[in-house]
Amino acid sequence: MATWPFLGRNPESQRLDKVLGSDDQHGVIVAASSGLGRTRFVTEAALRAERAGAAVIRCSATRAARAIPFAALTPLLPVADRGRAAALDQQADLMRRCDAMLADKTGRPVVVVDDAHLLDDASAVLLQHLMVRGSVFGLLTIETGVPVPEPVVALWRDGIADRIDLAPIPVEVLERVLADQLGGPVDAAAVAQLAARSDGNLLYVRELVDAALEQGCLRARKSVE
């Protein structure tokens, strides 16, 4: 099945775009449980920023990289420090070099960090520093219900960044998504059942639809005049 459309997030998108165009805050943190589309939401926002002429730097925090200081933010490090950040004992000096490097760029870069709850402590501190100073605009995602590094929490607690919590997809939006993906309107009872079983989680909806199509529980039917 093709990539599912990006729908149902207009209020959140408008709120994000308002912060992106403001000088009062230096980032947006998108929080949601797994499957509610936080990565897709931020990806779409980054694409809009690129189309508007912003330089976008993409980073990704992972459990594996968490053991290596600064590994998640390697794209932000000066070239001379990449690959040896774990050996650096002068973190303040590294922060100054990052500031200087970013200052040479035209405009304020947009830094995307997916799964920022997995950032190692050093990366979290560096990211907080750069966002507090306004050197970058951060687009971060975090998973709700899991521990988040204190420097990331401080970003929305201290008003440096806005936190947007994604809610489950509404039934009416789900109905449009299903119609688009399946090539026609979907029976209201089927939509209601998918909504109830997935709790508005589009990832679960997709898995349920794939399984229903494979088993023949969900199939196309010619309308009867």
N, C-alpha and C positions, 0 to 999 in steps of 0.2 A: 504494500500500500504506500502511496506517495506521502511526502511530508504533510502532516496535518496543518491546516491554516492557523494563523495567529489571530484569534478572535477573543472578544469578551474582556479585554483589558484596557478599554478606552479611558476610564477615569484614572487608573493607575498610570497609564502612559502620559496623560496630560499633566498629572502631578509631577512625574519624573522630568518631563520636558521643561516645566516651569522652574524646577530646581536647577536643571542644566543651564538654563539661561540666566540664572541669578548669580550675584556675587556674594550673597549672604551665607550660602552653604557650599561645601566643597565635595559633595558626593551623595549618593543614594545607596542604601542597603536594602536589598530585596530579600525578604524572609518568607519562607514557605516550607511546608513539609514536602517530602519526596513525591514527585509526580505532578505537582501543581504548576510546573512550567516556569520556575524562577530563572533557570539558565536560558530558556528560550526568550523570556521577557527581556533580560539584560542583553542578549545577543541582538535582538531587534533594536533596542535602544542604542547599542554601539553602532549598528549599521546606519541609523538615522544621524548619529553624531558624525560619522565619516562622510555621509552625503552632504552634511553641513560644513565640511571642511576641517573638522577636528582630527588631530592625530590620535589614533587609538592604539594603545599598547595592551595586549592580551596576556594575562597571567592565569595560572591555574594552580590552586592548592590541592595537594593530594596527601594521603596518609603516608605514602612512601617518602615524599619529599619533606615531610614534617621533621624528620630526624636530622636534616641538614640546614643549618642556619642560612637564611636568605634564599634558599633554593627556589621557592615559589615566585620570588620577585626578580629572578635573574634578568629578565628583559629590561628592568629598571636600573640595573647596576652599570656603572661605567665599565667599558670593555676590559680595562686592565684588571678589574676585580672579579670578572666572571670566572667561575671554575675554582676560585680559591677563597670565596667569601667565608667559608667555614673557619678559615685560619685567621681572619681579621679580628684583632682584639681592640681596635679603636673604632667602635660603632659610631661615635659622634663624628669622627673624621669621614667615615663612609657616607653618613647622612649629608654632610656638607658637599661632598663630591657629587652625590646624586642631585642635590639642589642645583649645583652649578651646571651639570650636564643638562638637566631639564630646562634650565633658564635659557639655554641656547636654542631651544626649539621654538618655532613660531606658534604662538598661542599656547593655551594650557592643554597639555595632553589629557586624554581620557584613559584612565587605567581600569581595565576590567579584571576583576579577580573572582573567579567562580569558586564556590565552596570556601569562602573566607574563614569559616569556622575551623578549617583544617590548617590554617596558617601556623607556622612555627613562631615562637615568641619573637625572634629577631625580625622576621618579616613583618609581623603585626605591628611592632614598634616603628619600623621604618615607614610602613604605609601610613600609620597614624601621623607621624612627623610630616610627611609630604602633604597629606591632606589638610592638616592644621595650618600649615604655611600657605596653602593654596597653590603649591607647586604643581599639583595634579588634581583632576576631578575623578573621584573614585566611583566606579560602578561595581558594587560587591553583591554577591549572593551568600546567604547563610541558610542552613537548615534549622527549622524551629525544633525545639525540644532537645537540643544537644548543646554541650558546653561551647561557648564562644570566647576566644581570647579577650582579655580585659581591654587591650588597646582598641579592638574593634567595637566592643560594647561602648566604650567611651565616645566613639565617634557620633553615635546617635544620642547618647545620654547628654553629651555636652553641646549638642546642636550643631556640630560640624557637618554632619550628614543627616539626611532625612531617611527614616525607615519606612518602607512600604511593605505591608503584610498582604500577600496574595491569598484571597479567599477561594474556595472551590468554585468551579465553573457553574454559572446558573443554568437551569434546565433549558431555558429558551435559547441560550448560546449553544449548548450541547446539541440541541435539535438542529441548528444551522450547520454545525460542524459535521454531524452525521450525514445530513442531506448532501453536503458538499463532497464528502469522502465516498459515499455509497451511490452517488449519481441520481438521487431522487429523494422525495420526502419519506421519512421513516414513521412507521406506525407509532401513534402516541403512547400506546401501552409499552412498546419496546423501548422507547426513549425513557419513559418513567422508570422502567425496570433497570435499565443501564445506569441511570442517574442514581437510583437508590443503592445499587450494588457497588458503584464506584465512589459514592459520596462526593461526586463532582471532581474527582481526580482524573484528568484527561489521560494520563498514562495507563491507569487501570481500565478506563473506557476503551482505549485502543486494544489492550490485551483481551478484554471481554469480546469486543467486536471481531477480532481475528479468530478467536476460539469459536464464536458463534457461526461465523462464515464457514470455517473448516468443518464444523459438525453439522452444518445444514440447518441450524436453529434460526439463522437469520439469512433470508434469501429474497431476491427480487421477485416481485409479483406484478403481473399486468393488471392495470386497473380495469374494473368491469363497468361499462357504461350502463 
